[in-house]
Amino acid sequence: MVVTSNSVDYEKALSVIKKQVMPTMARVSLPAQKLLALVLAQVNPKLTLLEDMRFRIRVDDYQTLADIKSPKVAWKHMKMACKELESTRLDIAAEDILPLINRVGDGKKMTRKRMPDSLNIGVVDYAAYYTYDKEIEVMFTRSFEPYIVQVSAATPYNRDKVLTTLKISNDATMRFYRKLLEFASNKRKEHWWKVSIDDFKVDMGLGEDSYIDYRNLRRRVIEPALSLLNQHSEFDSITVETSKKGRKIVGLLFKYQRREQLSLNV
């Protein structure tokens, strides 16, 4: 596929990723997040455009990295994930719209006068299933292309963060990881997230009446998440402090740091 050079507004792309792409991706299922991570791991974060938006994922790669014992189960998860991503759409406001990357043969360019008031785009155009080869080919939409290179470069889906997504095996840990990302800043190395116990349970997808005893919450939810993310994510030295009201623990303070700073420059 022939492409022409094109500049990308990195600050705007990152803003849209934080406001639109990441919340949407956080709502899809774990299999969909894992498949998306494998696809986006193939994107060179130094590119500002894609020569081809088709990506192939082998079932044995998904099976190995997602730690699934049965290839049949892995194949089933991949197909379900593709169907979910095909139905995933983003509503982007006018101020967040990035023009399409220009290609030879395109018509008029998108100018300010021709900019729509809003844009509703799909993430995946189609998915082709090759049962004999045990491969799935995923084709991203052109509208999503200006953002996909930034998703690869500036979010947990870039090459260095793929294993984190793949190693997370439960929803609560994935939600916890997303919260660490949300409260991390590229401007500093040290980060923190302060939250009440009740809000923490909601953020983790747990019922407010669950884990009444904080010791159970820490042992079954917090400690497994800290152990995995301290070892496999871009964050380390993740610790938790508690605050009390009387004898009752009512709040949590997570402190952590980034192993390396992410850059928007390519």
N, C-alpha and C positions, 0 to 999 in steps of 0.2 A: 504494500500500500504506500503511495507517494504522499509525503506530508511536506508542508511548508513550515518555516520557523514561526514561532508565536510566543509572545511574552505572557506570563501569568501573574496576576495580582496576588502575591503570596499572602499579604495581610488579609485581604478579603477572603481568599480561599480558606485560610485557617479559621477565620471568623465563622464562615458557613459550616466548616467541619465541626466546630464546637457547638454551634447552635442547632444545626440540622442533621449532619451526617452521623456524628457520634451518638446522640440520643436515639436516633432511629436504629443504628446498628446495635445499640445496647438492648433494644427491645426485641430483637429477633432471637431465635432459639440458639442454644449453644452449638448444635451442629452447623447452623447457618454461619455463626461467627467463626467457627473453626475453618469451614470451607472458604469463607471470604478471606481469612488470614492467609491460607495457602495460596489463593489466587493473587492477592496483593503482594505476597512475598516475591512474586516473579517480576514485579514492576521495579525498574531501576530508579531509585529515588533521585538520581542526578538528572533524569530526563524531565523536560517540561511538556512533552507530548509523547503519545504512544504511536509506534509504527503499526501496531496491530492490537486490537482490543479483545482478541480471542485468547483464552487461556485454557490449558488442559491440566486436569488434576487426576492423578492415578489413584486408584482405590488403595493400593498397597502403601502409598505415601500417607494418605489420610488415615488408614488403619494403624500404621506404625506411630505416627506423630500424635494421633488422638488416643492412642493406647486402647484400641478396640481389638479384641481377640479374634472375632469372626469376620472374615472378608464379606460374607453375606450381610452381616449387620452394618458394616462400614459402608457397603454399597447402598443399602437402604437409607442410611443416614444422609449420604451425599445427595441422593435423589430428592429426599424430603427437603434438604437444605436449599437445593437449586430451585425447587418450586416455590419455596418461601421467598427467596431473593427475587424471583421473577415478579412476585406480587408486591414487592417493597417499593414504595414511591416516596419522593421528597417534595415538600411544598417550599419553594424558595421565593422570598420576597424580592422586589425589584432591586433594592440596594445591595442584595447579596448575589445577584446573577452574574456569572462569568460568561463572556462570549464563547461560542464554540471555537475550538482550535481549527484554524483555517487549513483547508486541504485543496489541492489542485482540482479544479472542476466545480468548486463551490460557487454559489451565486453571490448575491449581495451580502456584505458583512453586516453583523449586528451592530448598529450605531446607537447612540443615546436616543435619537429620535425614533428608532425602530425597536427600542428596548421594551419588552412587555411589562405590565404592572406586576405580574407574578409568574412563576414557572413551576409546573408540576412535572417532575421527571421520574422515570424509572431507573433503577440501578442496573438491572440485567436485562438485555434484549432477548436472549434465548439461551437455552441449555440443550446440548446434544448429548445423548447417551450412547456410548459404545460398549455394549454389554460384553462382547467377545474380548475386546482389549481391556475391559475394566477401566475405562477412562470416561471422564465427563468434560466436555468442552463448554466453557462459559463465555458468552459474548456480552461485554458491557455496552451500555448505550453511549452515543456520542455526546449527549447532553451532560453525562456524568464524567466524561473524560477530563475536563479542566480541573475537576476536583480530585480525581482518582490519583493523579501523580502526587498531590499534596496529602491525600490519605496515606499514601505509601511513605512519604517523607516526614510527616509531622504528627503521626498518631501511633497508637500501639500496634497498628497493622504493618509498620515498616519491617524491614528484614530482621532487625535486631530484636523485635518484640513478638515475632510470630510464635516462637516456642512458648512464650508466656500464655498466650491465648489457647494454644493447643493443650498445654498441660493442666489448665484449669478444668476440673471435671464436675464442678457443681455450680449452681446458679448463684449462691450466696457469695462464693469467692470471686466469681466474675463481677458481681455487683460491687464488691469491696474494691476490686482492682480499678473499676471505672471511677469510683469515688476518689481514690488516690490520684488518678489522672486529672480529675476535675479540679482538685484543690492544689495541684502542683503548678508551679510557675516556672517558665523558662528563664525568668530573670534572676532566680536565686537557686542555690543548691539545696537549702534546707526548706522543708515543707511541713505543714501541719493541717489536720482536719479535726475540728472540735464539733461534737454532736452529742445530743442527749441519747440516753438509752432507748427511749421510745422511738425517736426518729431513726436511730440506727437500725432498729428492728424493721421499720418500714422500708428503709433504704435497701436492706438485705432481702426483702421479700418475705419476711417472717411475720407471723401474727403478733399483735401487741401483747397478747396473753401467753405467748410462747416464752420459754426460757425465763421464768420468773426468778429463778436462782441465777445470779450473774455467773457463778462458777461453772454452770452448765453451758451458758452462752460463750464464755471464754474458751472452755475446753473443746466444744463441738463446732464452733463457728470461727471465733477470732484466732485462736492459736493455729489451726490448720491453714488458714489464709495467710497469716504472718509467715509461717514456715515455708510455704510454697513460694510466695512472692519475694521474700528475702533471698531465696535461692535462685529463682528463675526470671524475675522481672528486672526492669531498669531501675527499680527502687531497692535500696537496702537500708539496714539499720532501722527497720520499721519497728517502733515500740508503741505501747499503749499505756496511758495513765488514766486513772479513774478519779472522779470527783464525787463527793458524798453529800447527802442531805440527812443529817443525823447518822444513822448506821446504814442507810440505804444508798447504794451506788446509783447515781442518777445521770452521770455524764461520762463521756470518753474523750480522750485527746490522743490522737495518733500523730506521732512525729516520724518523719522519714526523710531521706535524701535521695537524690538522683545520682546514679553512677556516672552518667554522662549527659551533657546538655545536647538537646536536639536543636538543629538549625534549620531555618527555612531557606537558606541559600543553597543553590545548586551549582 
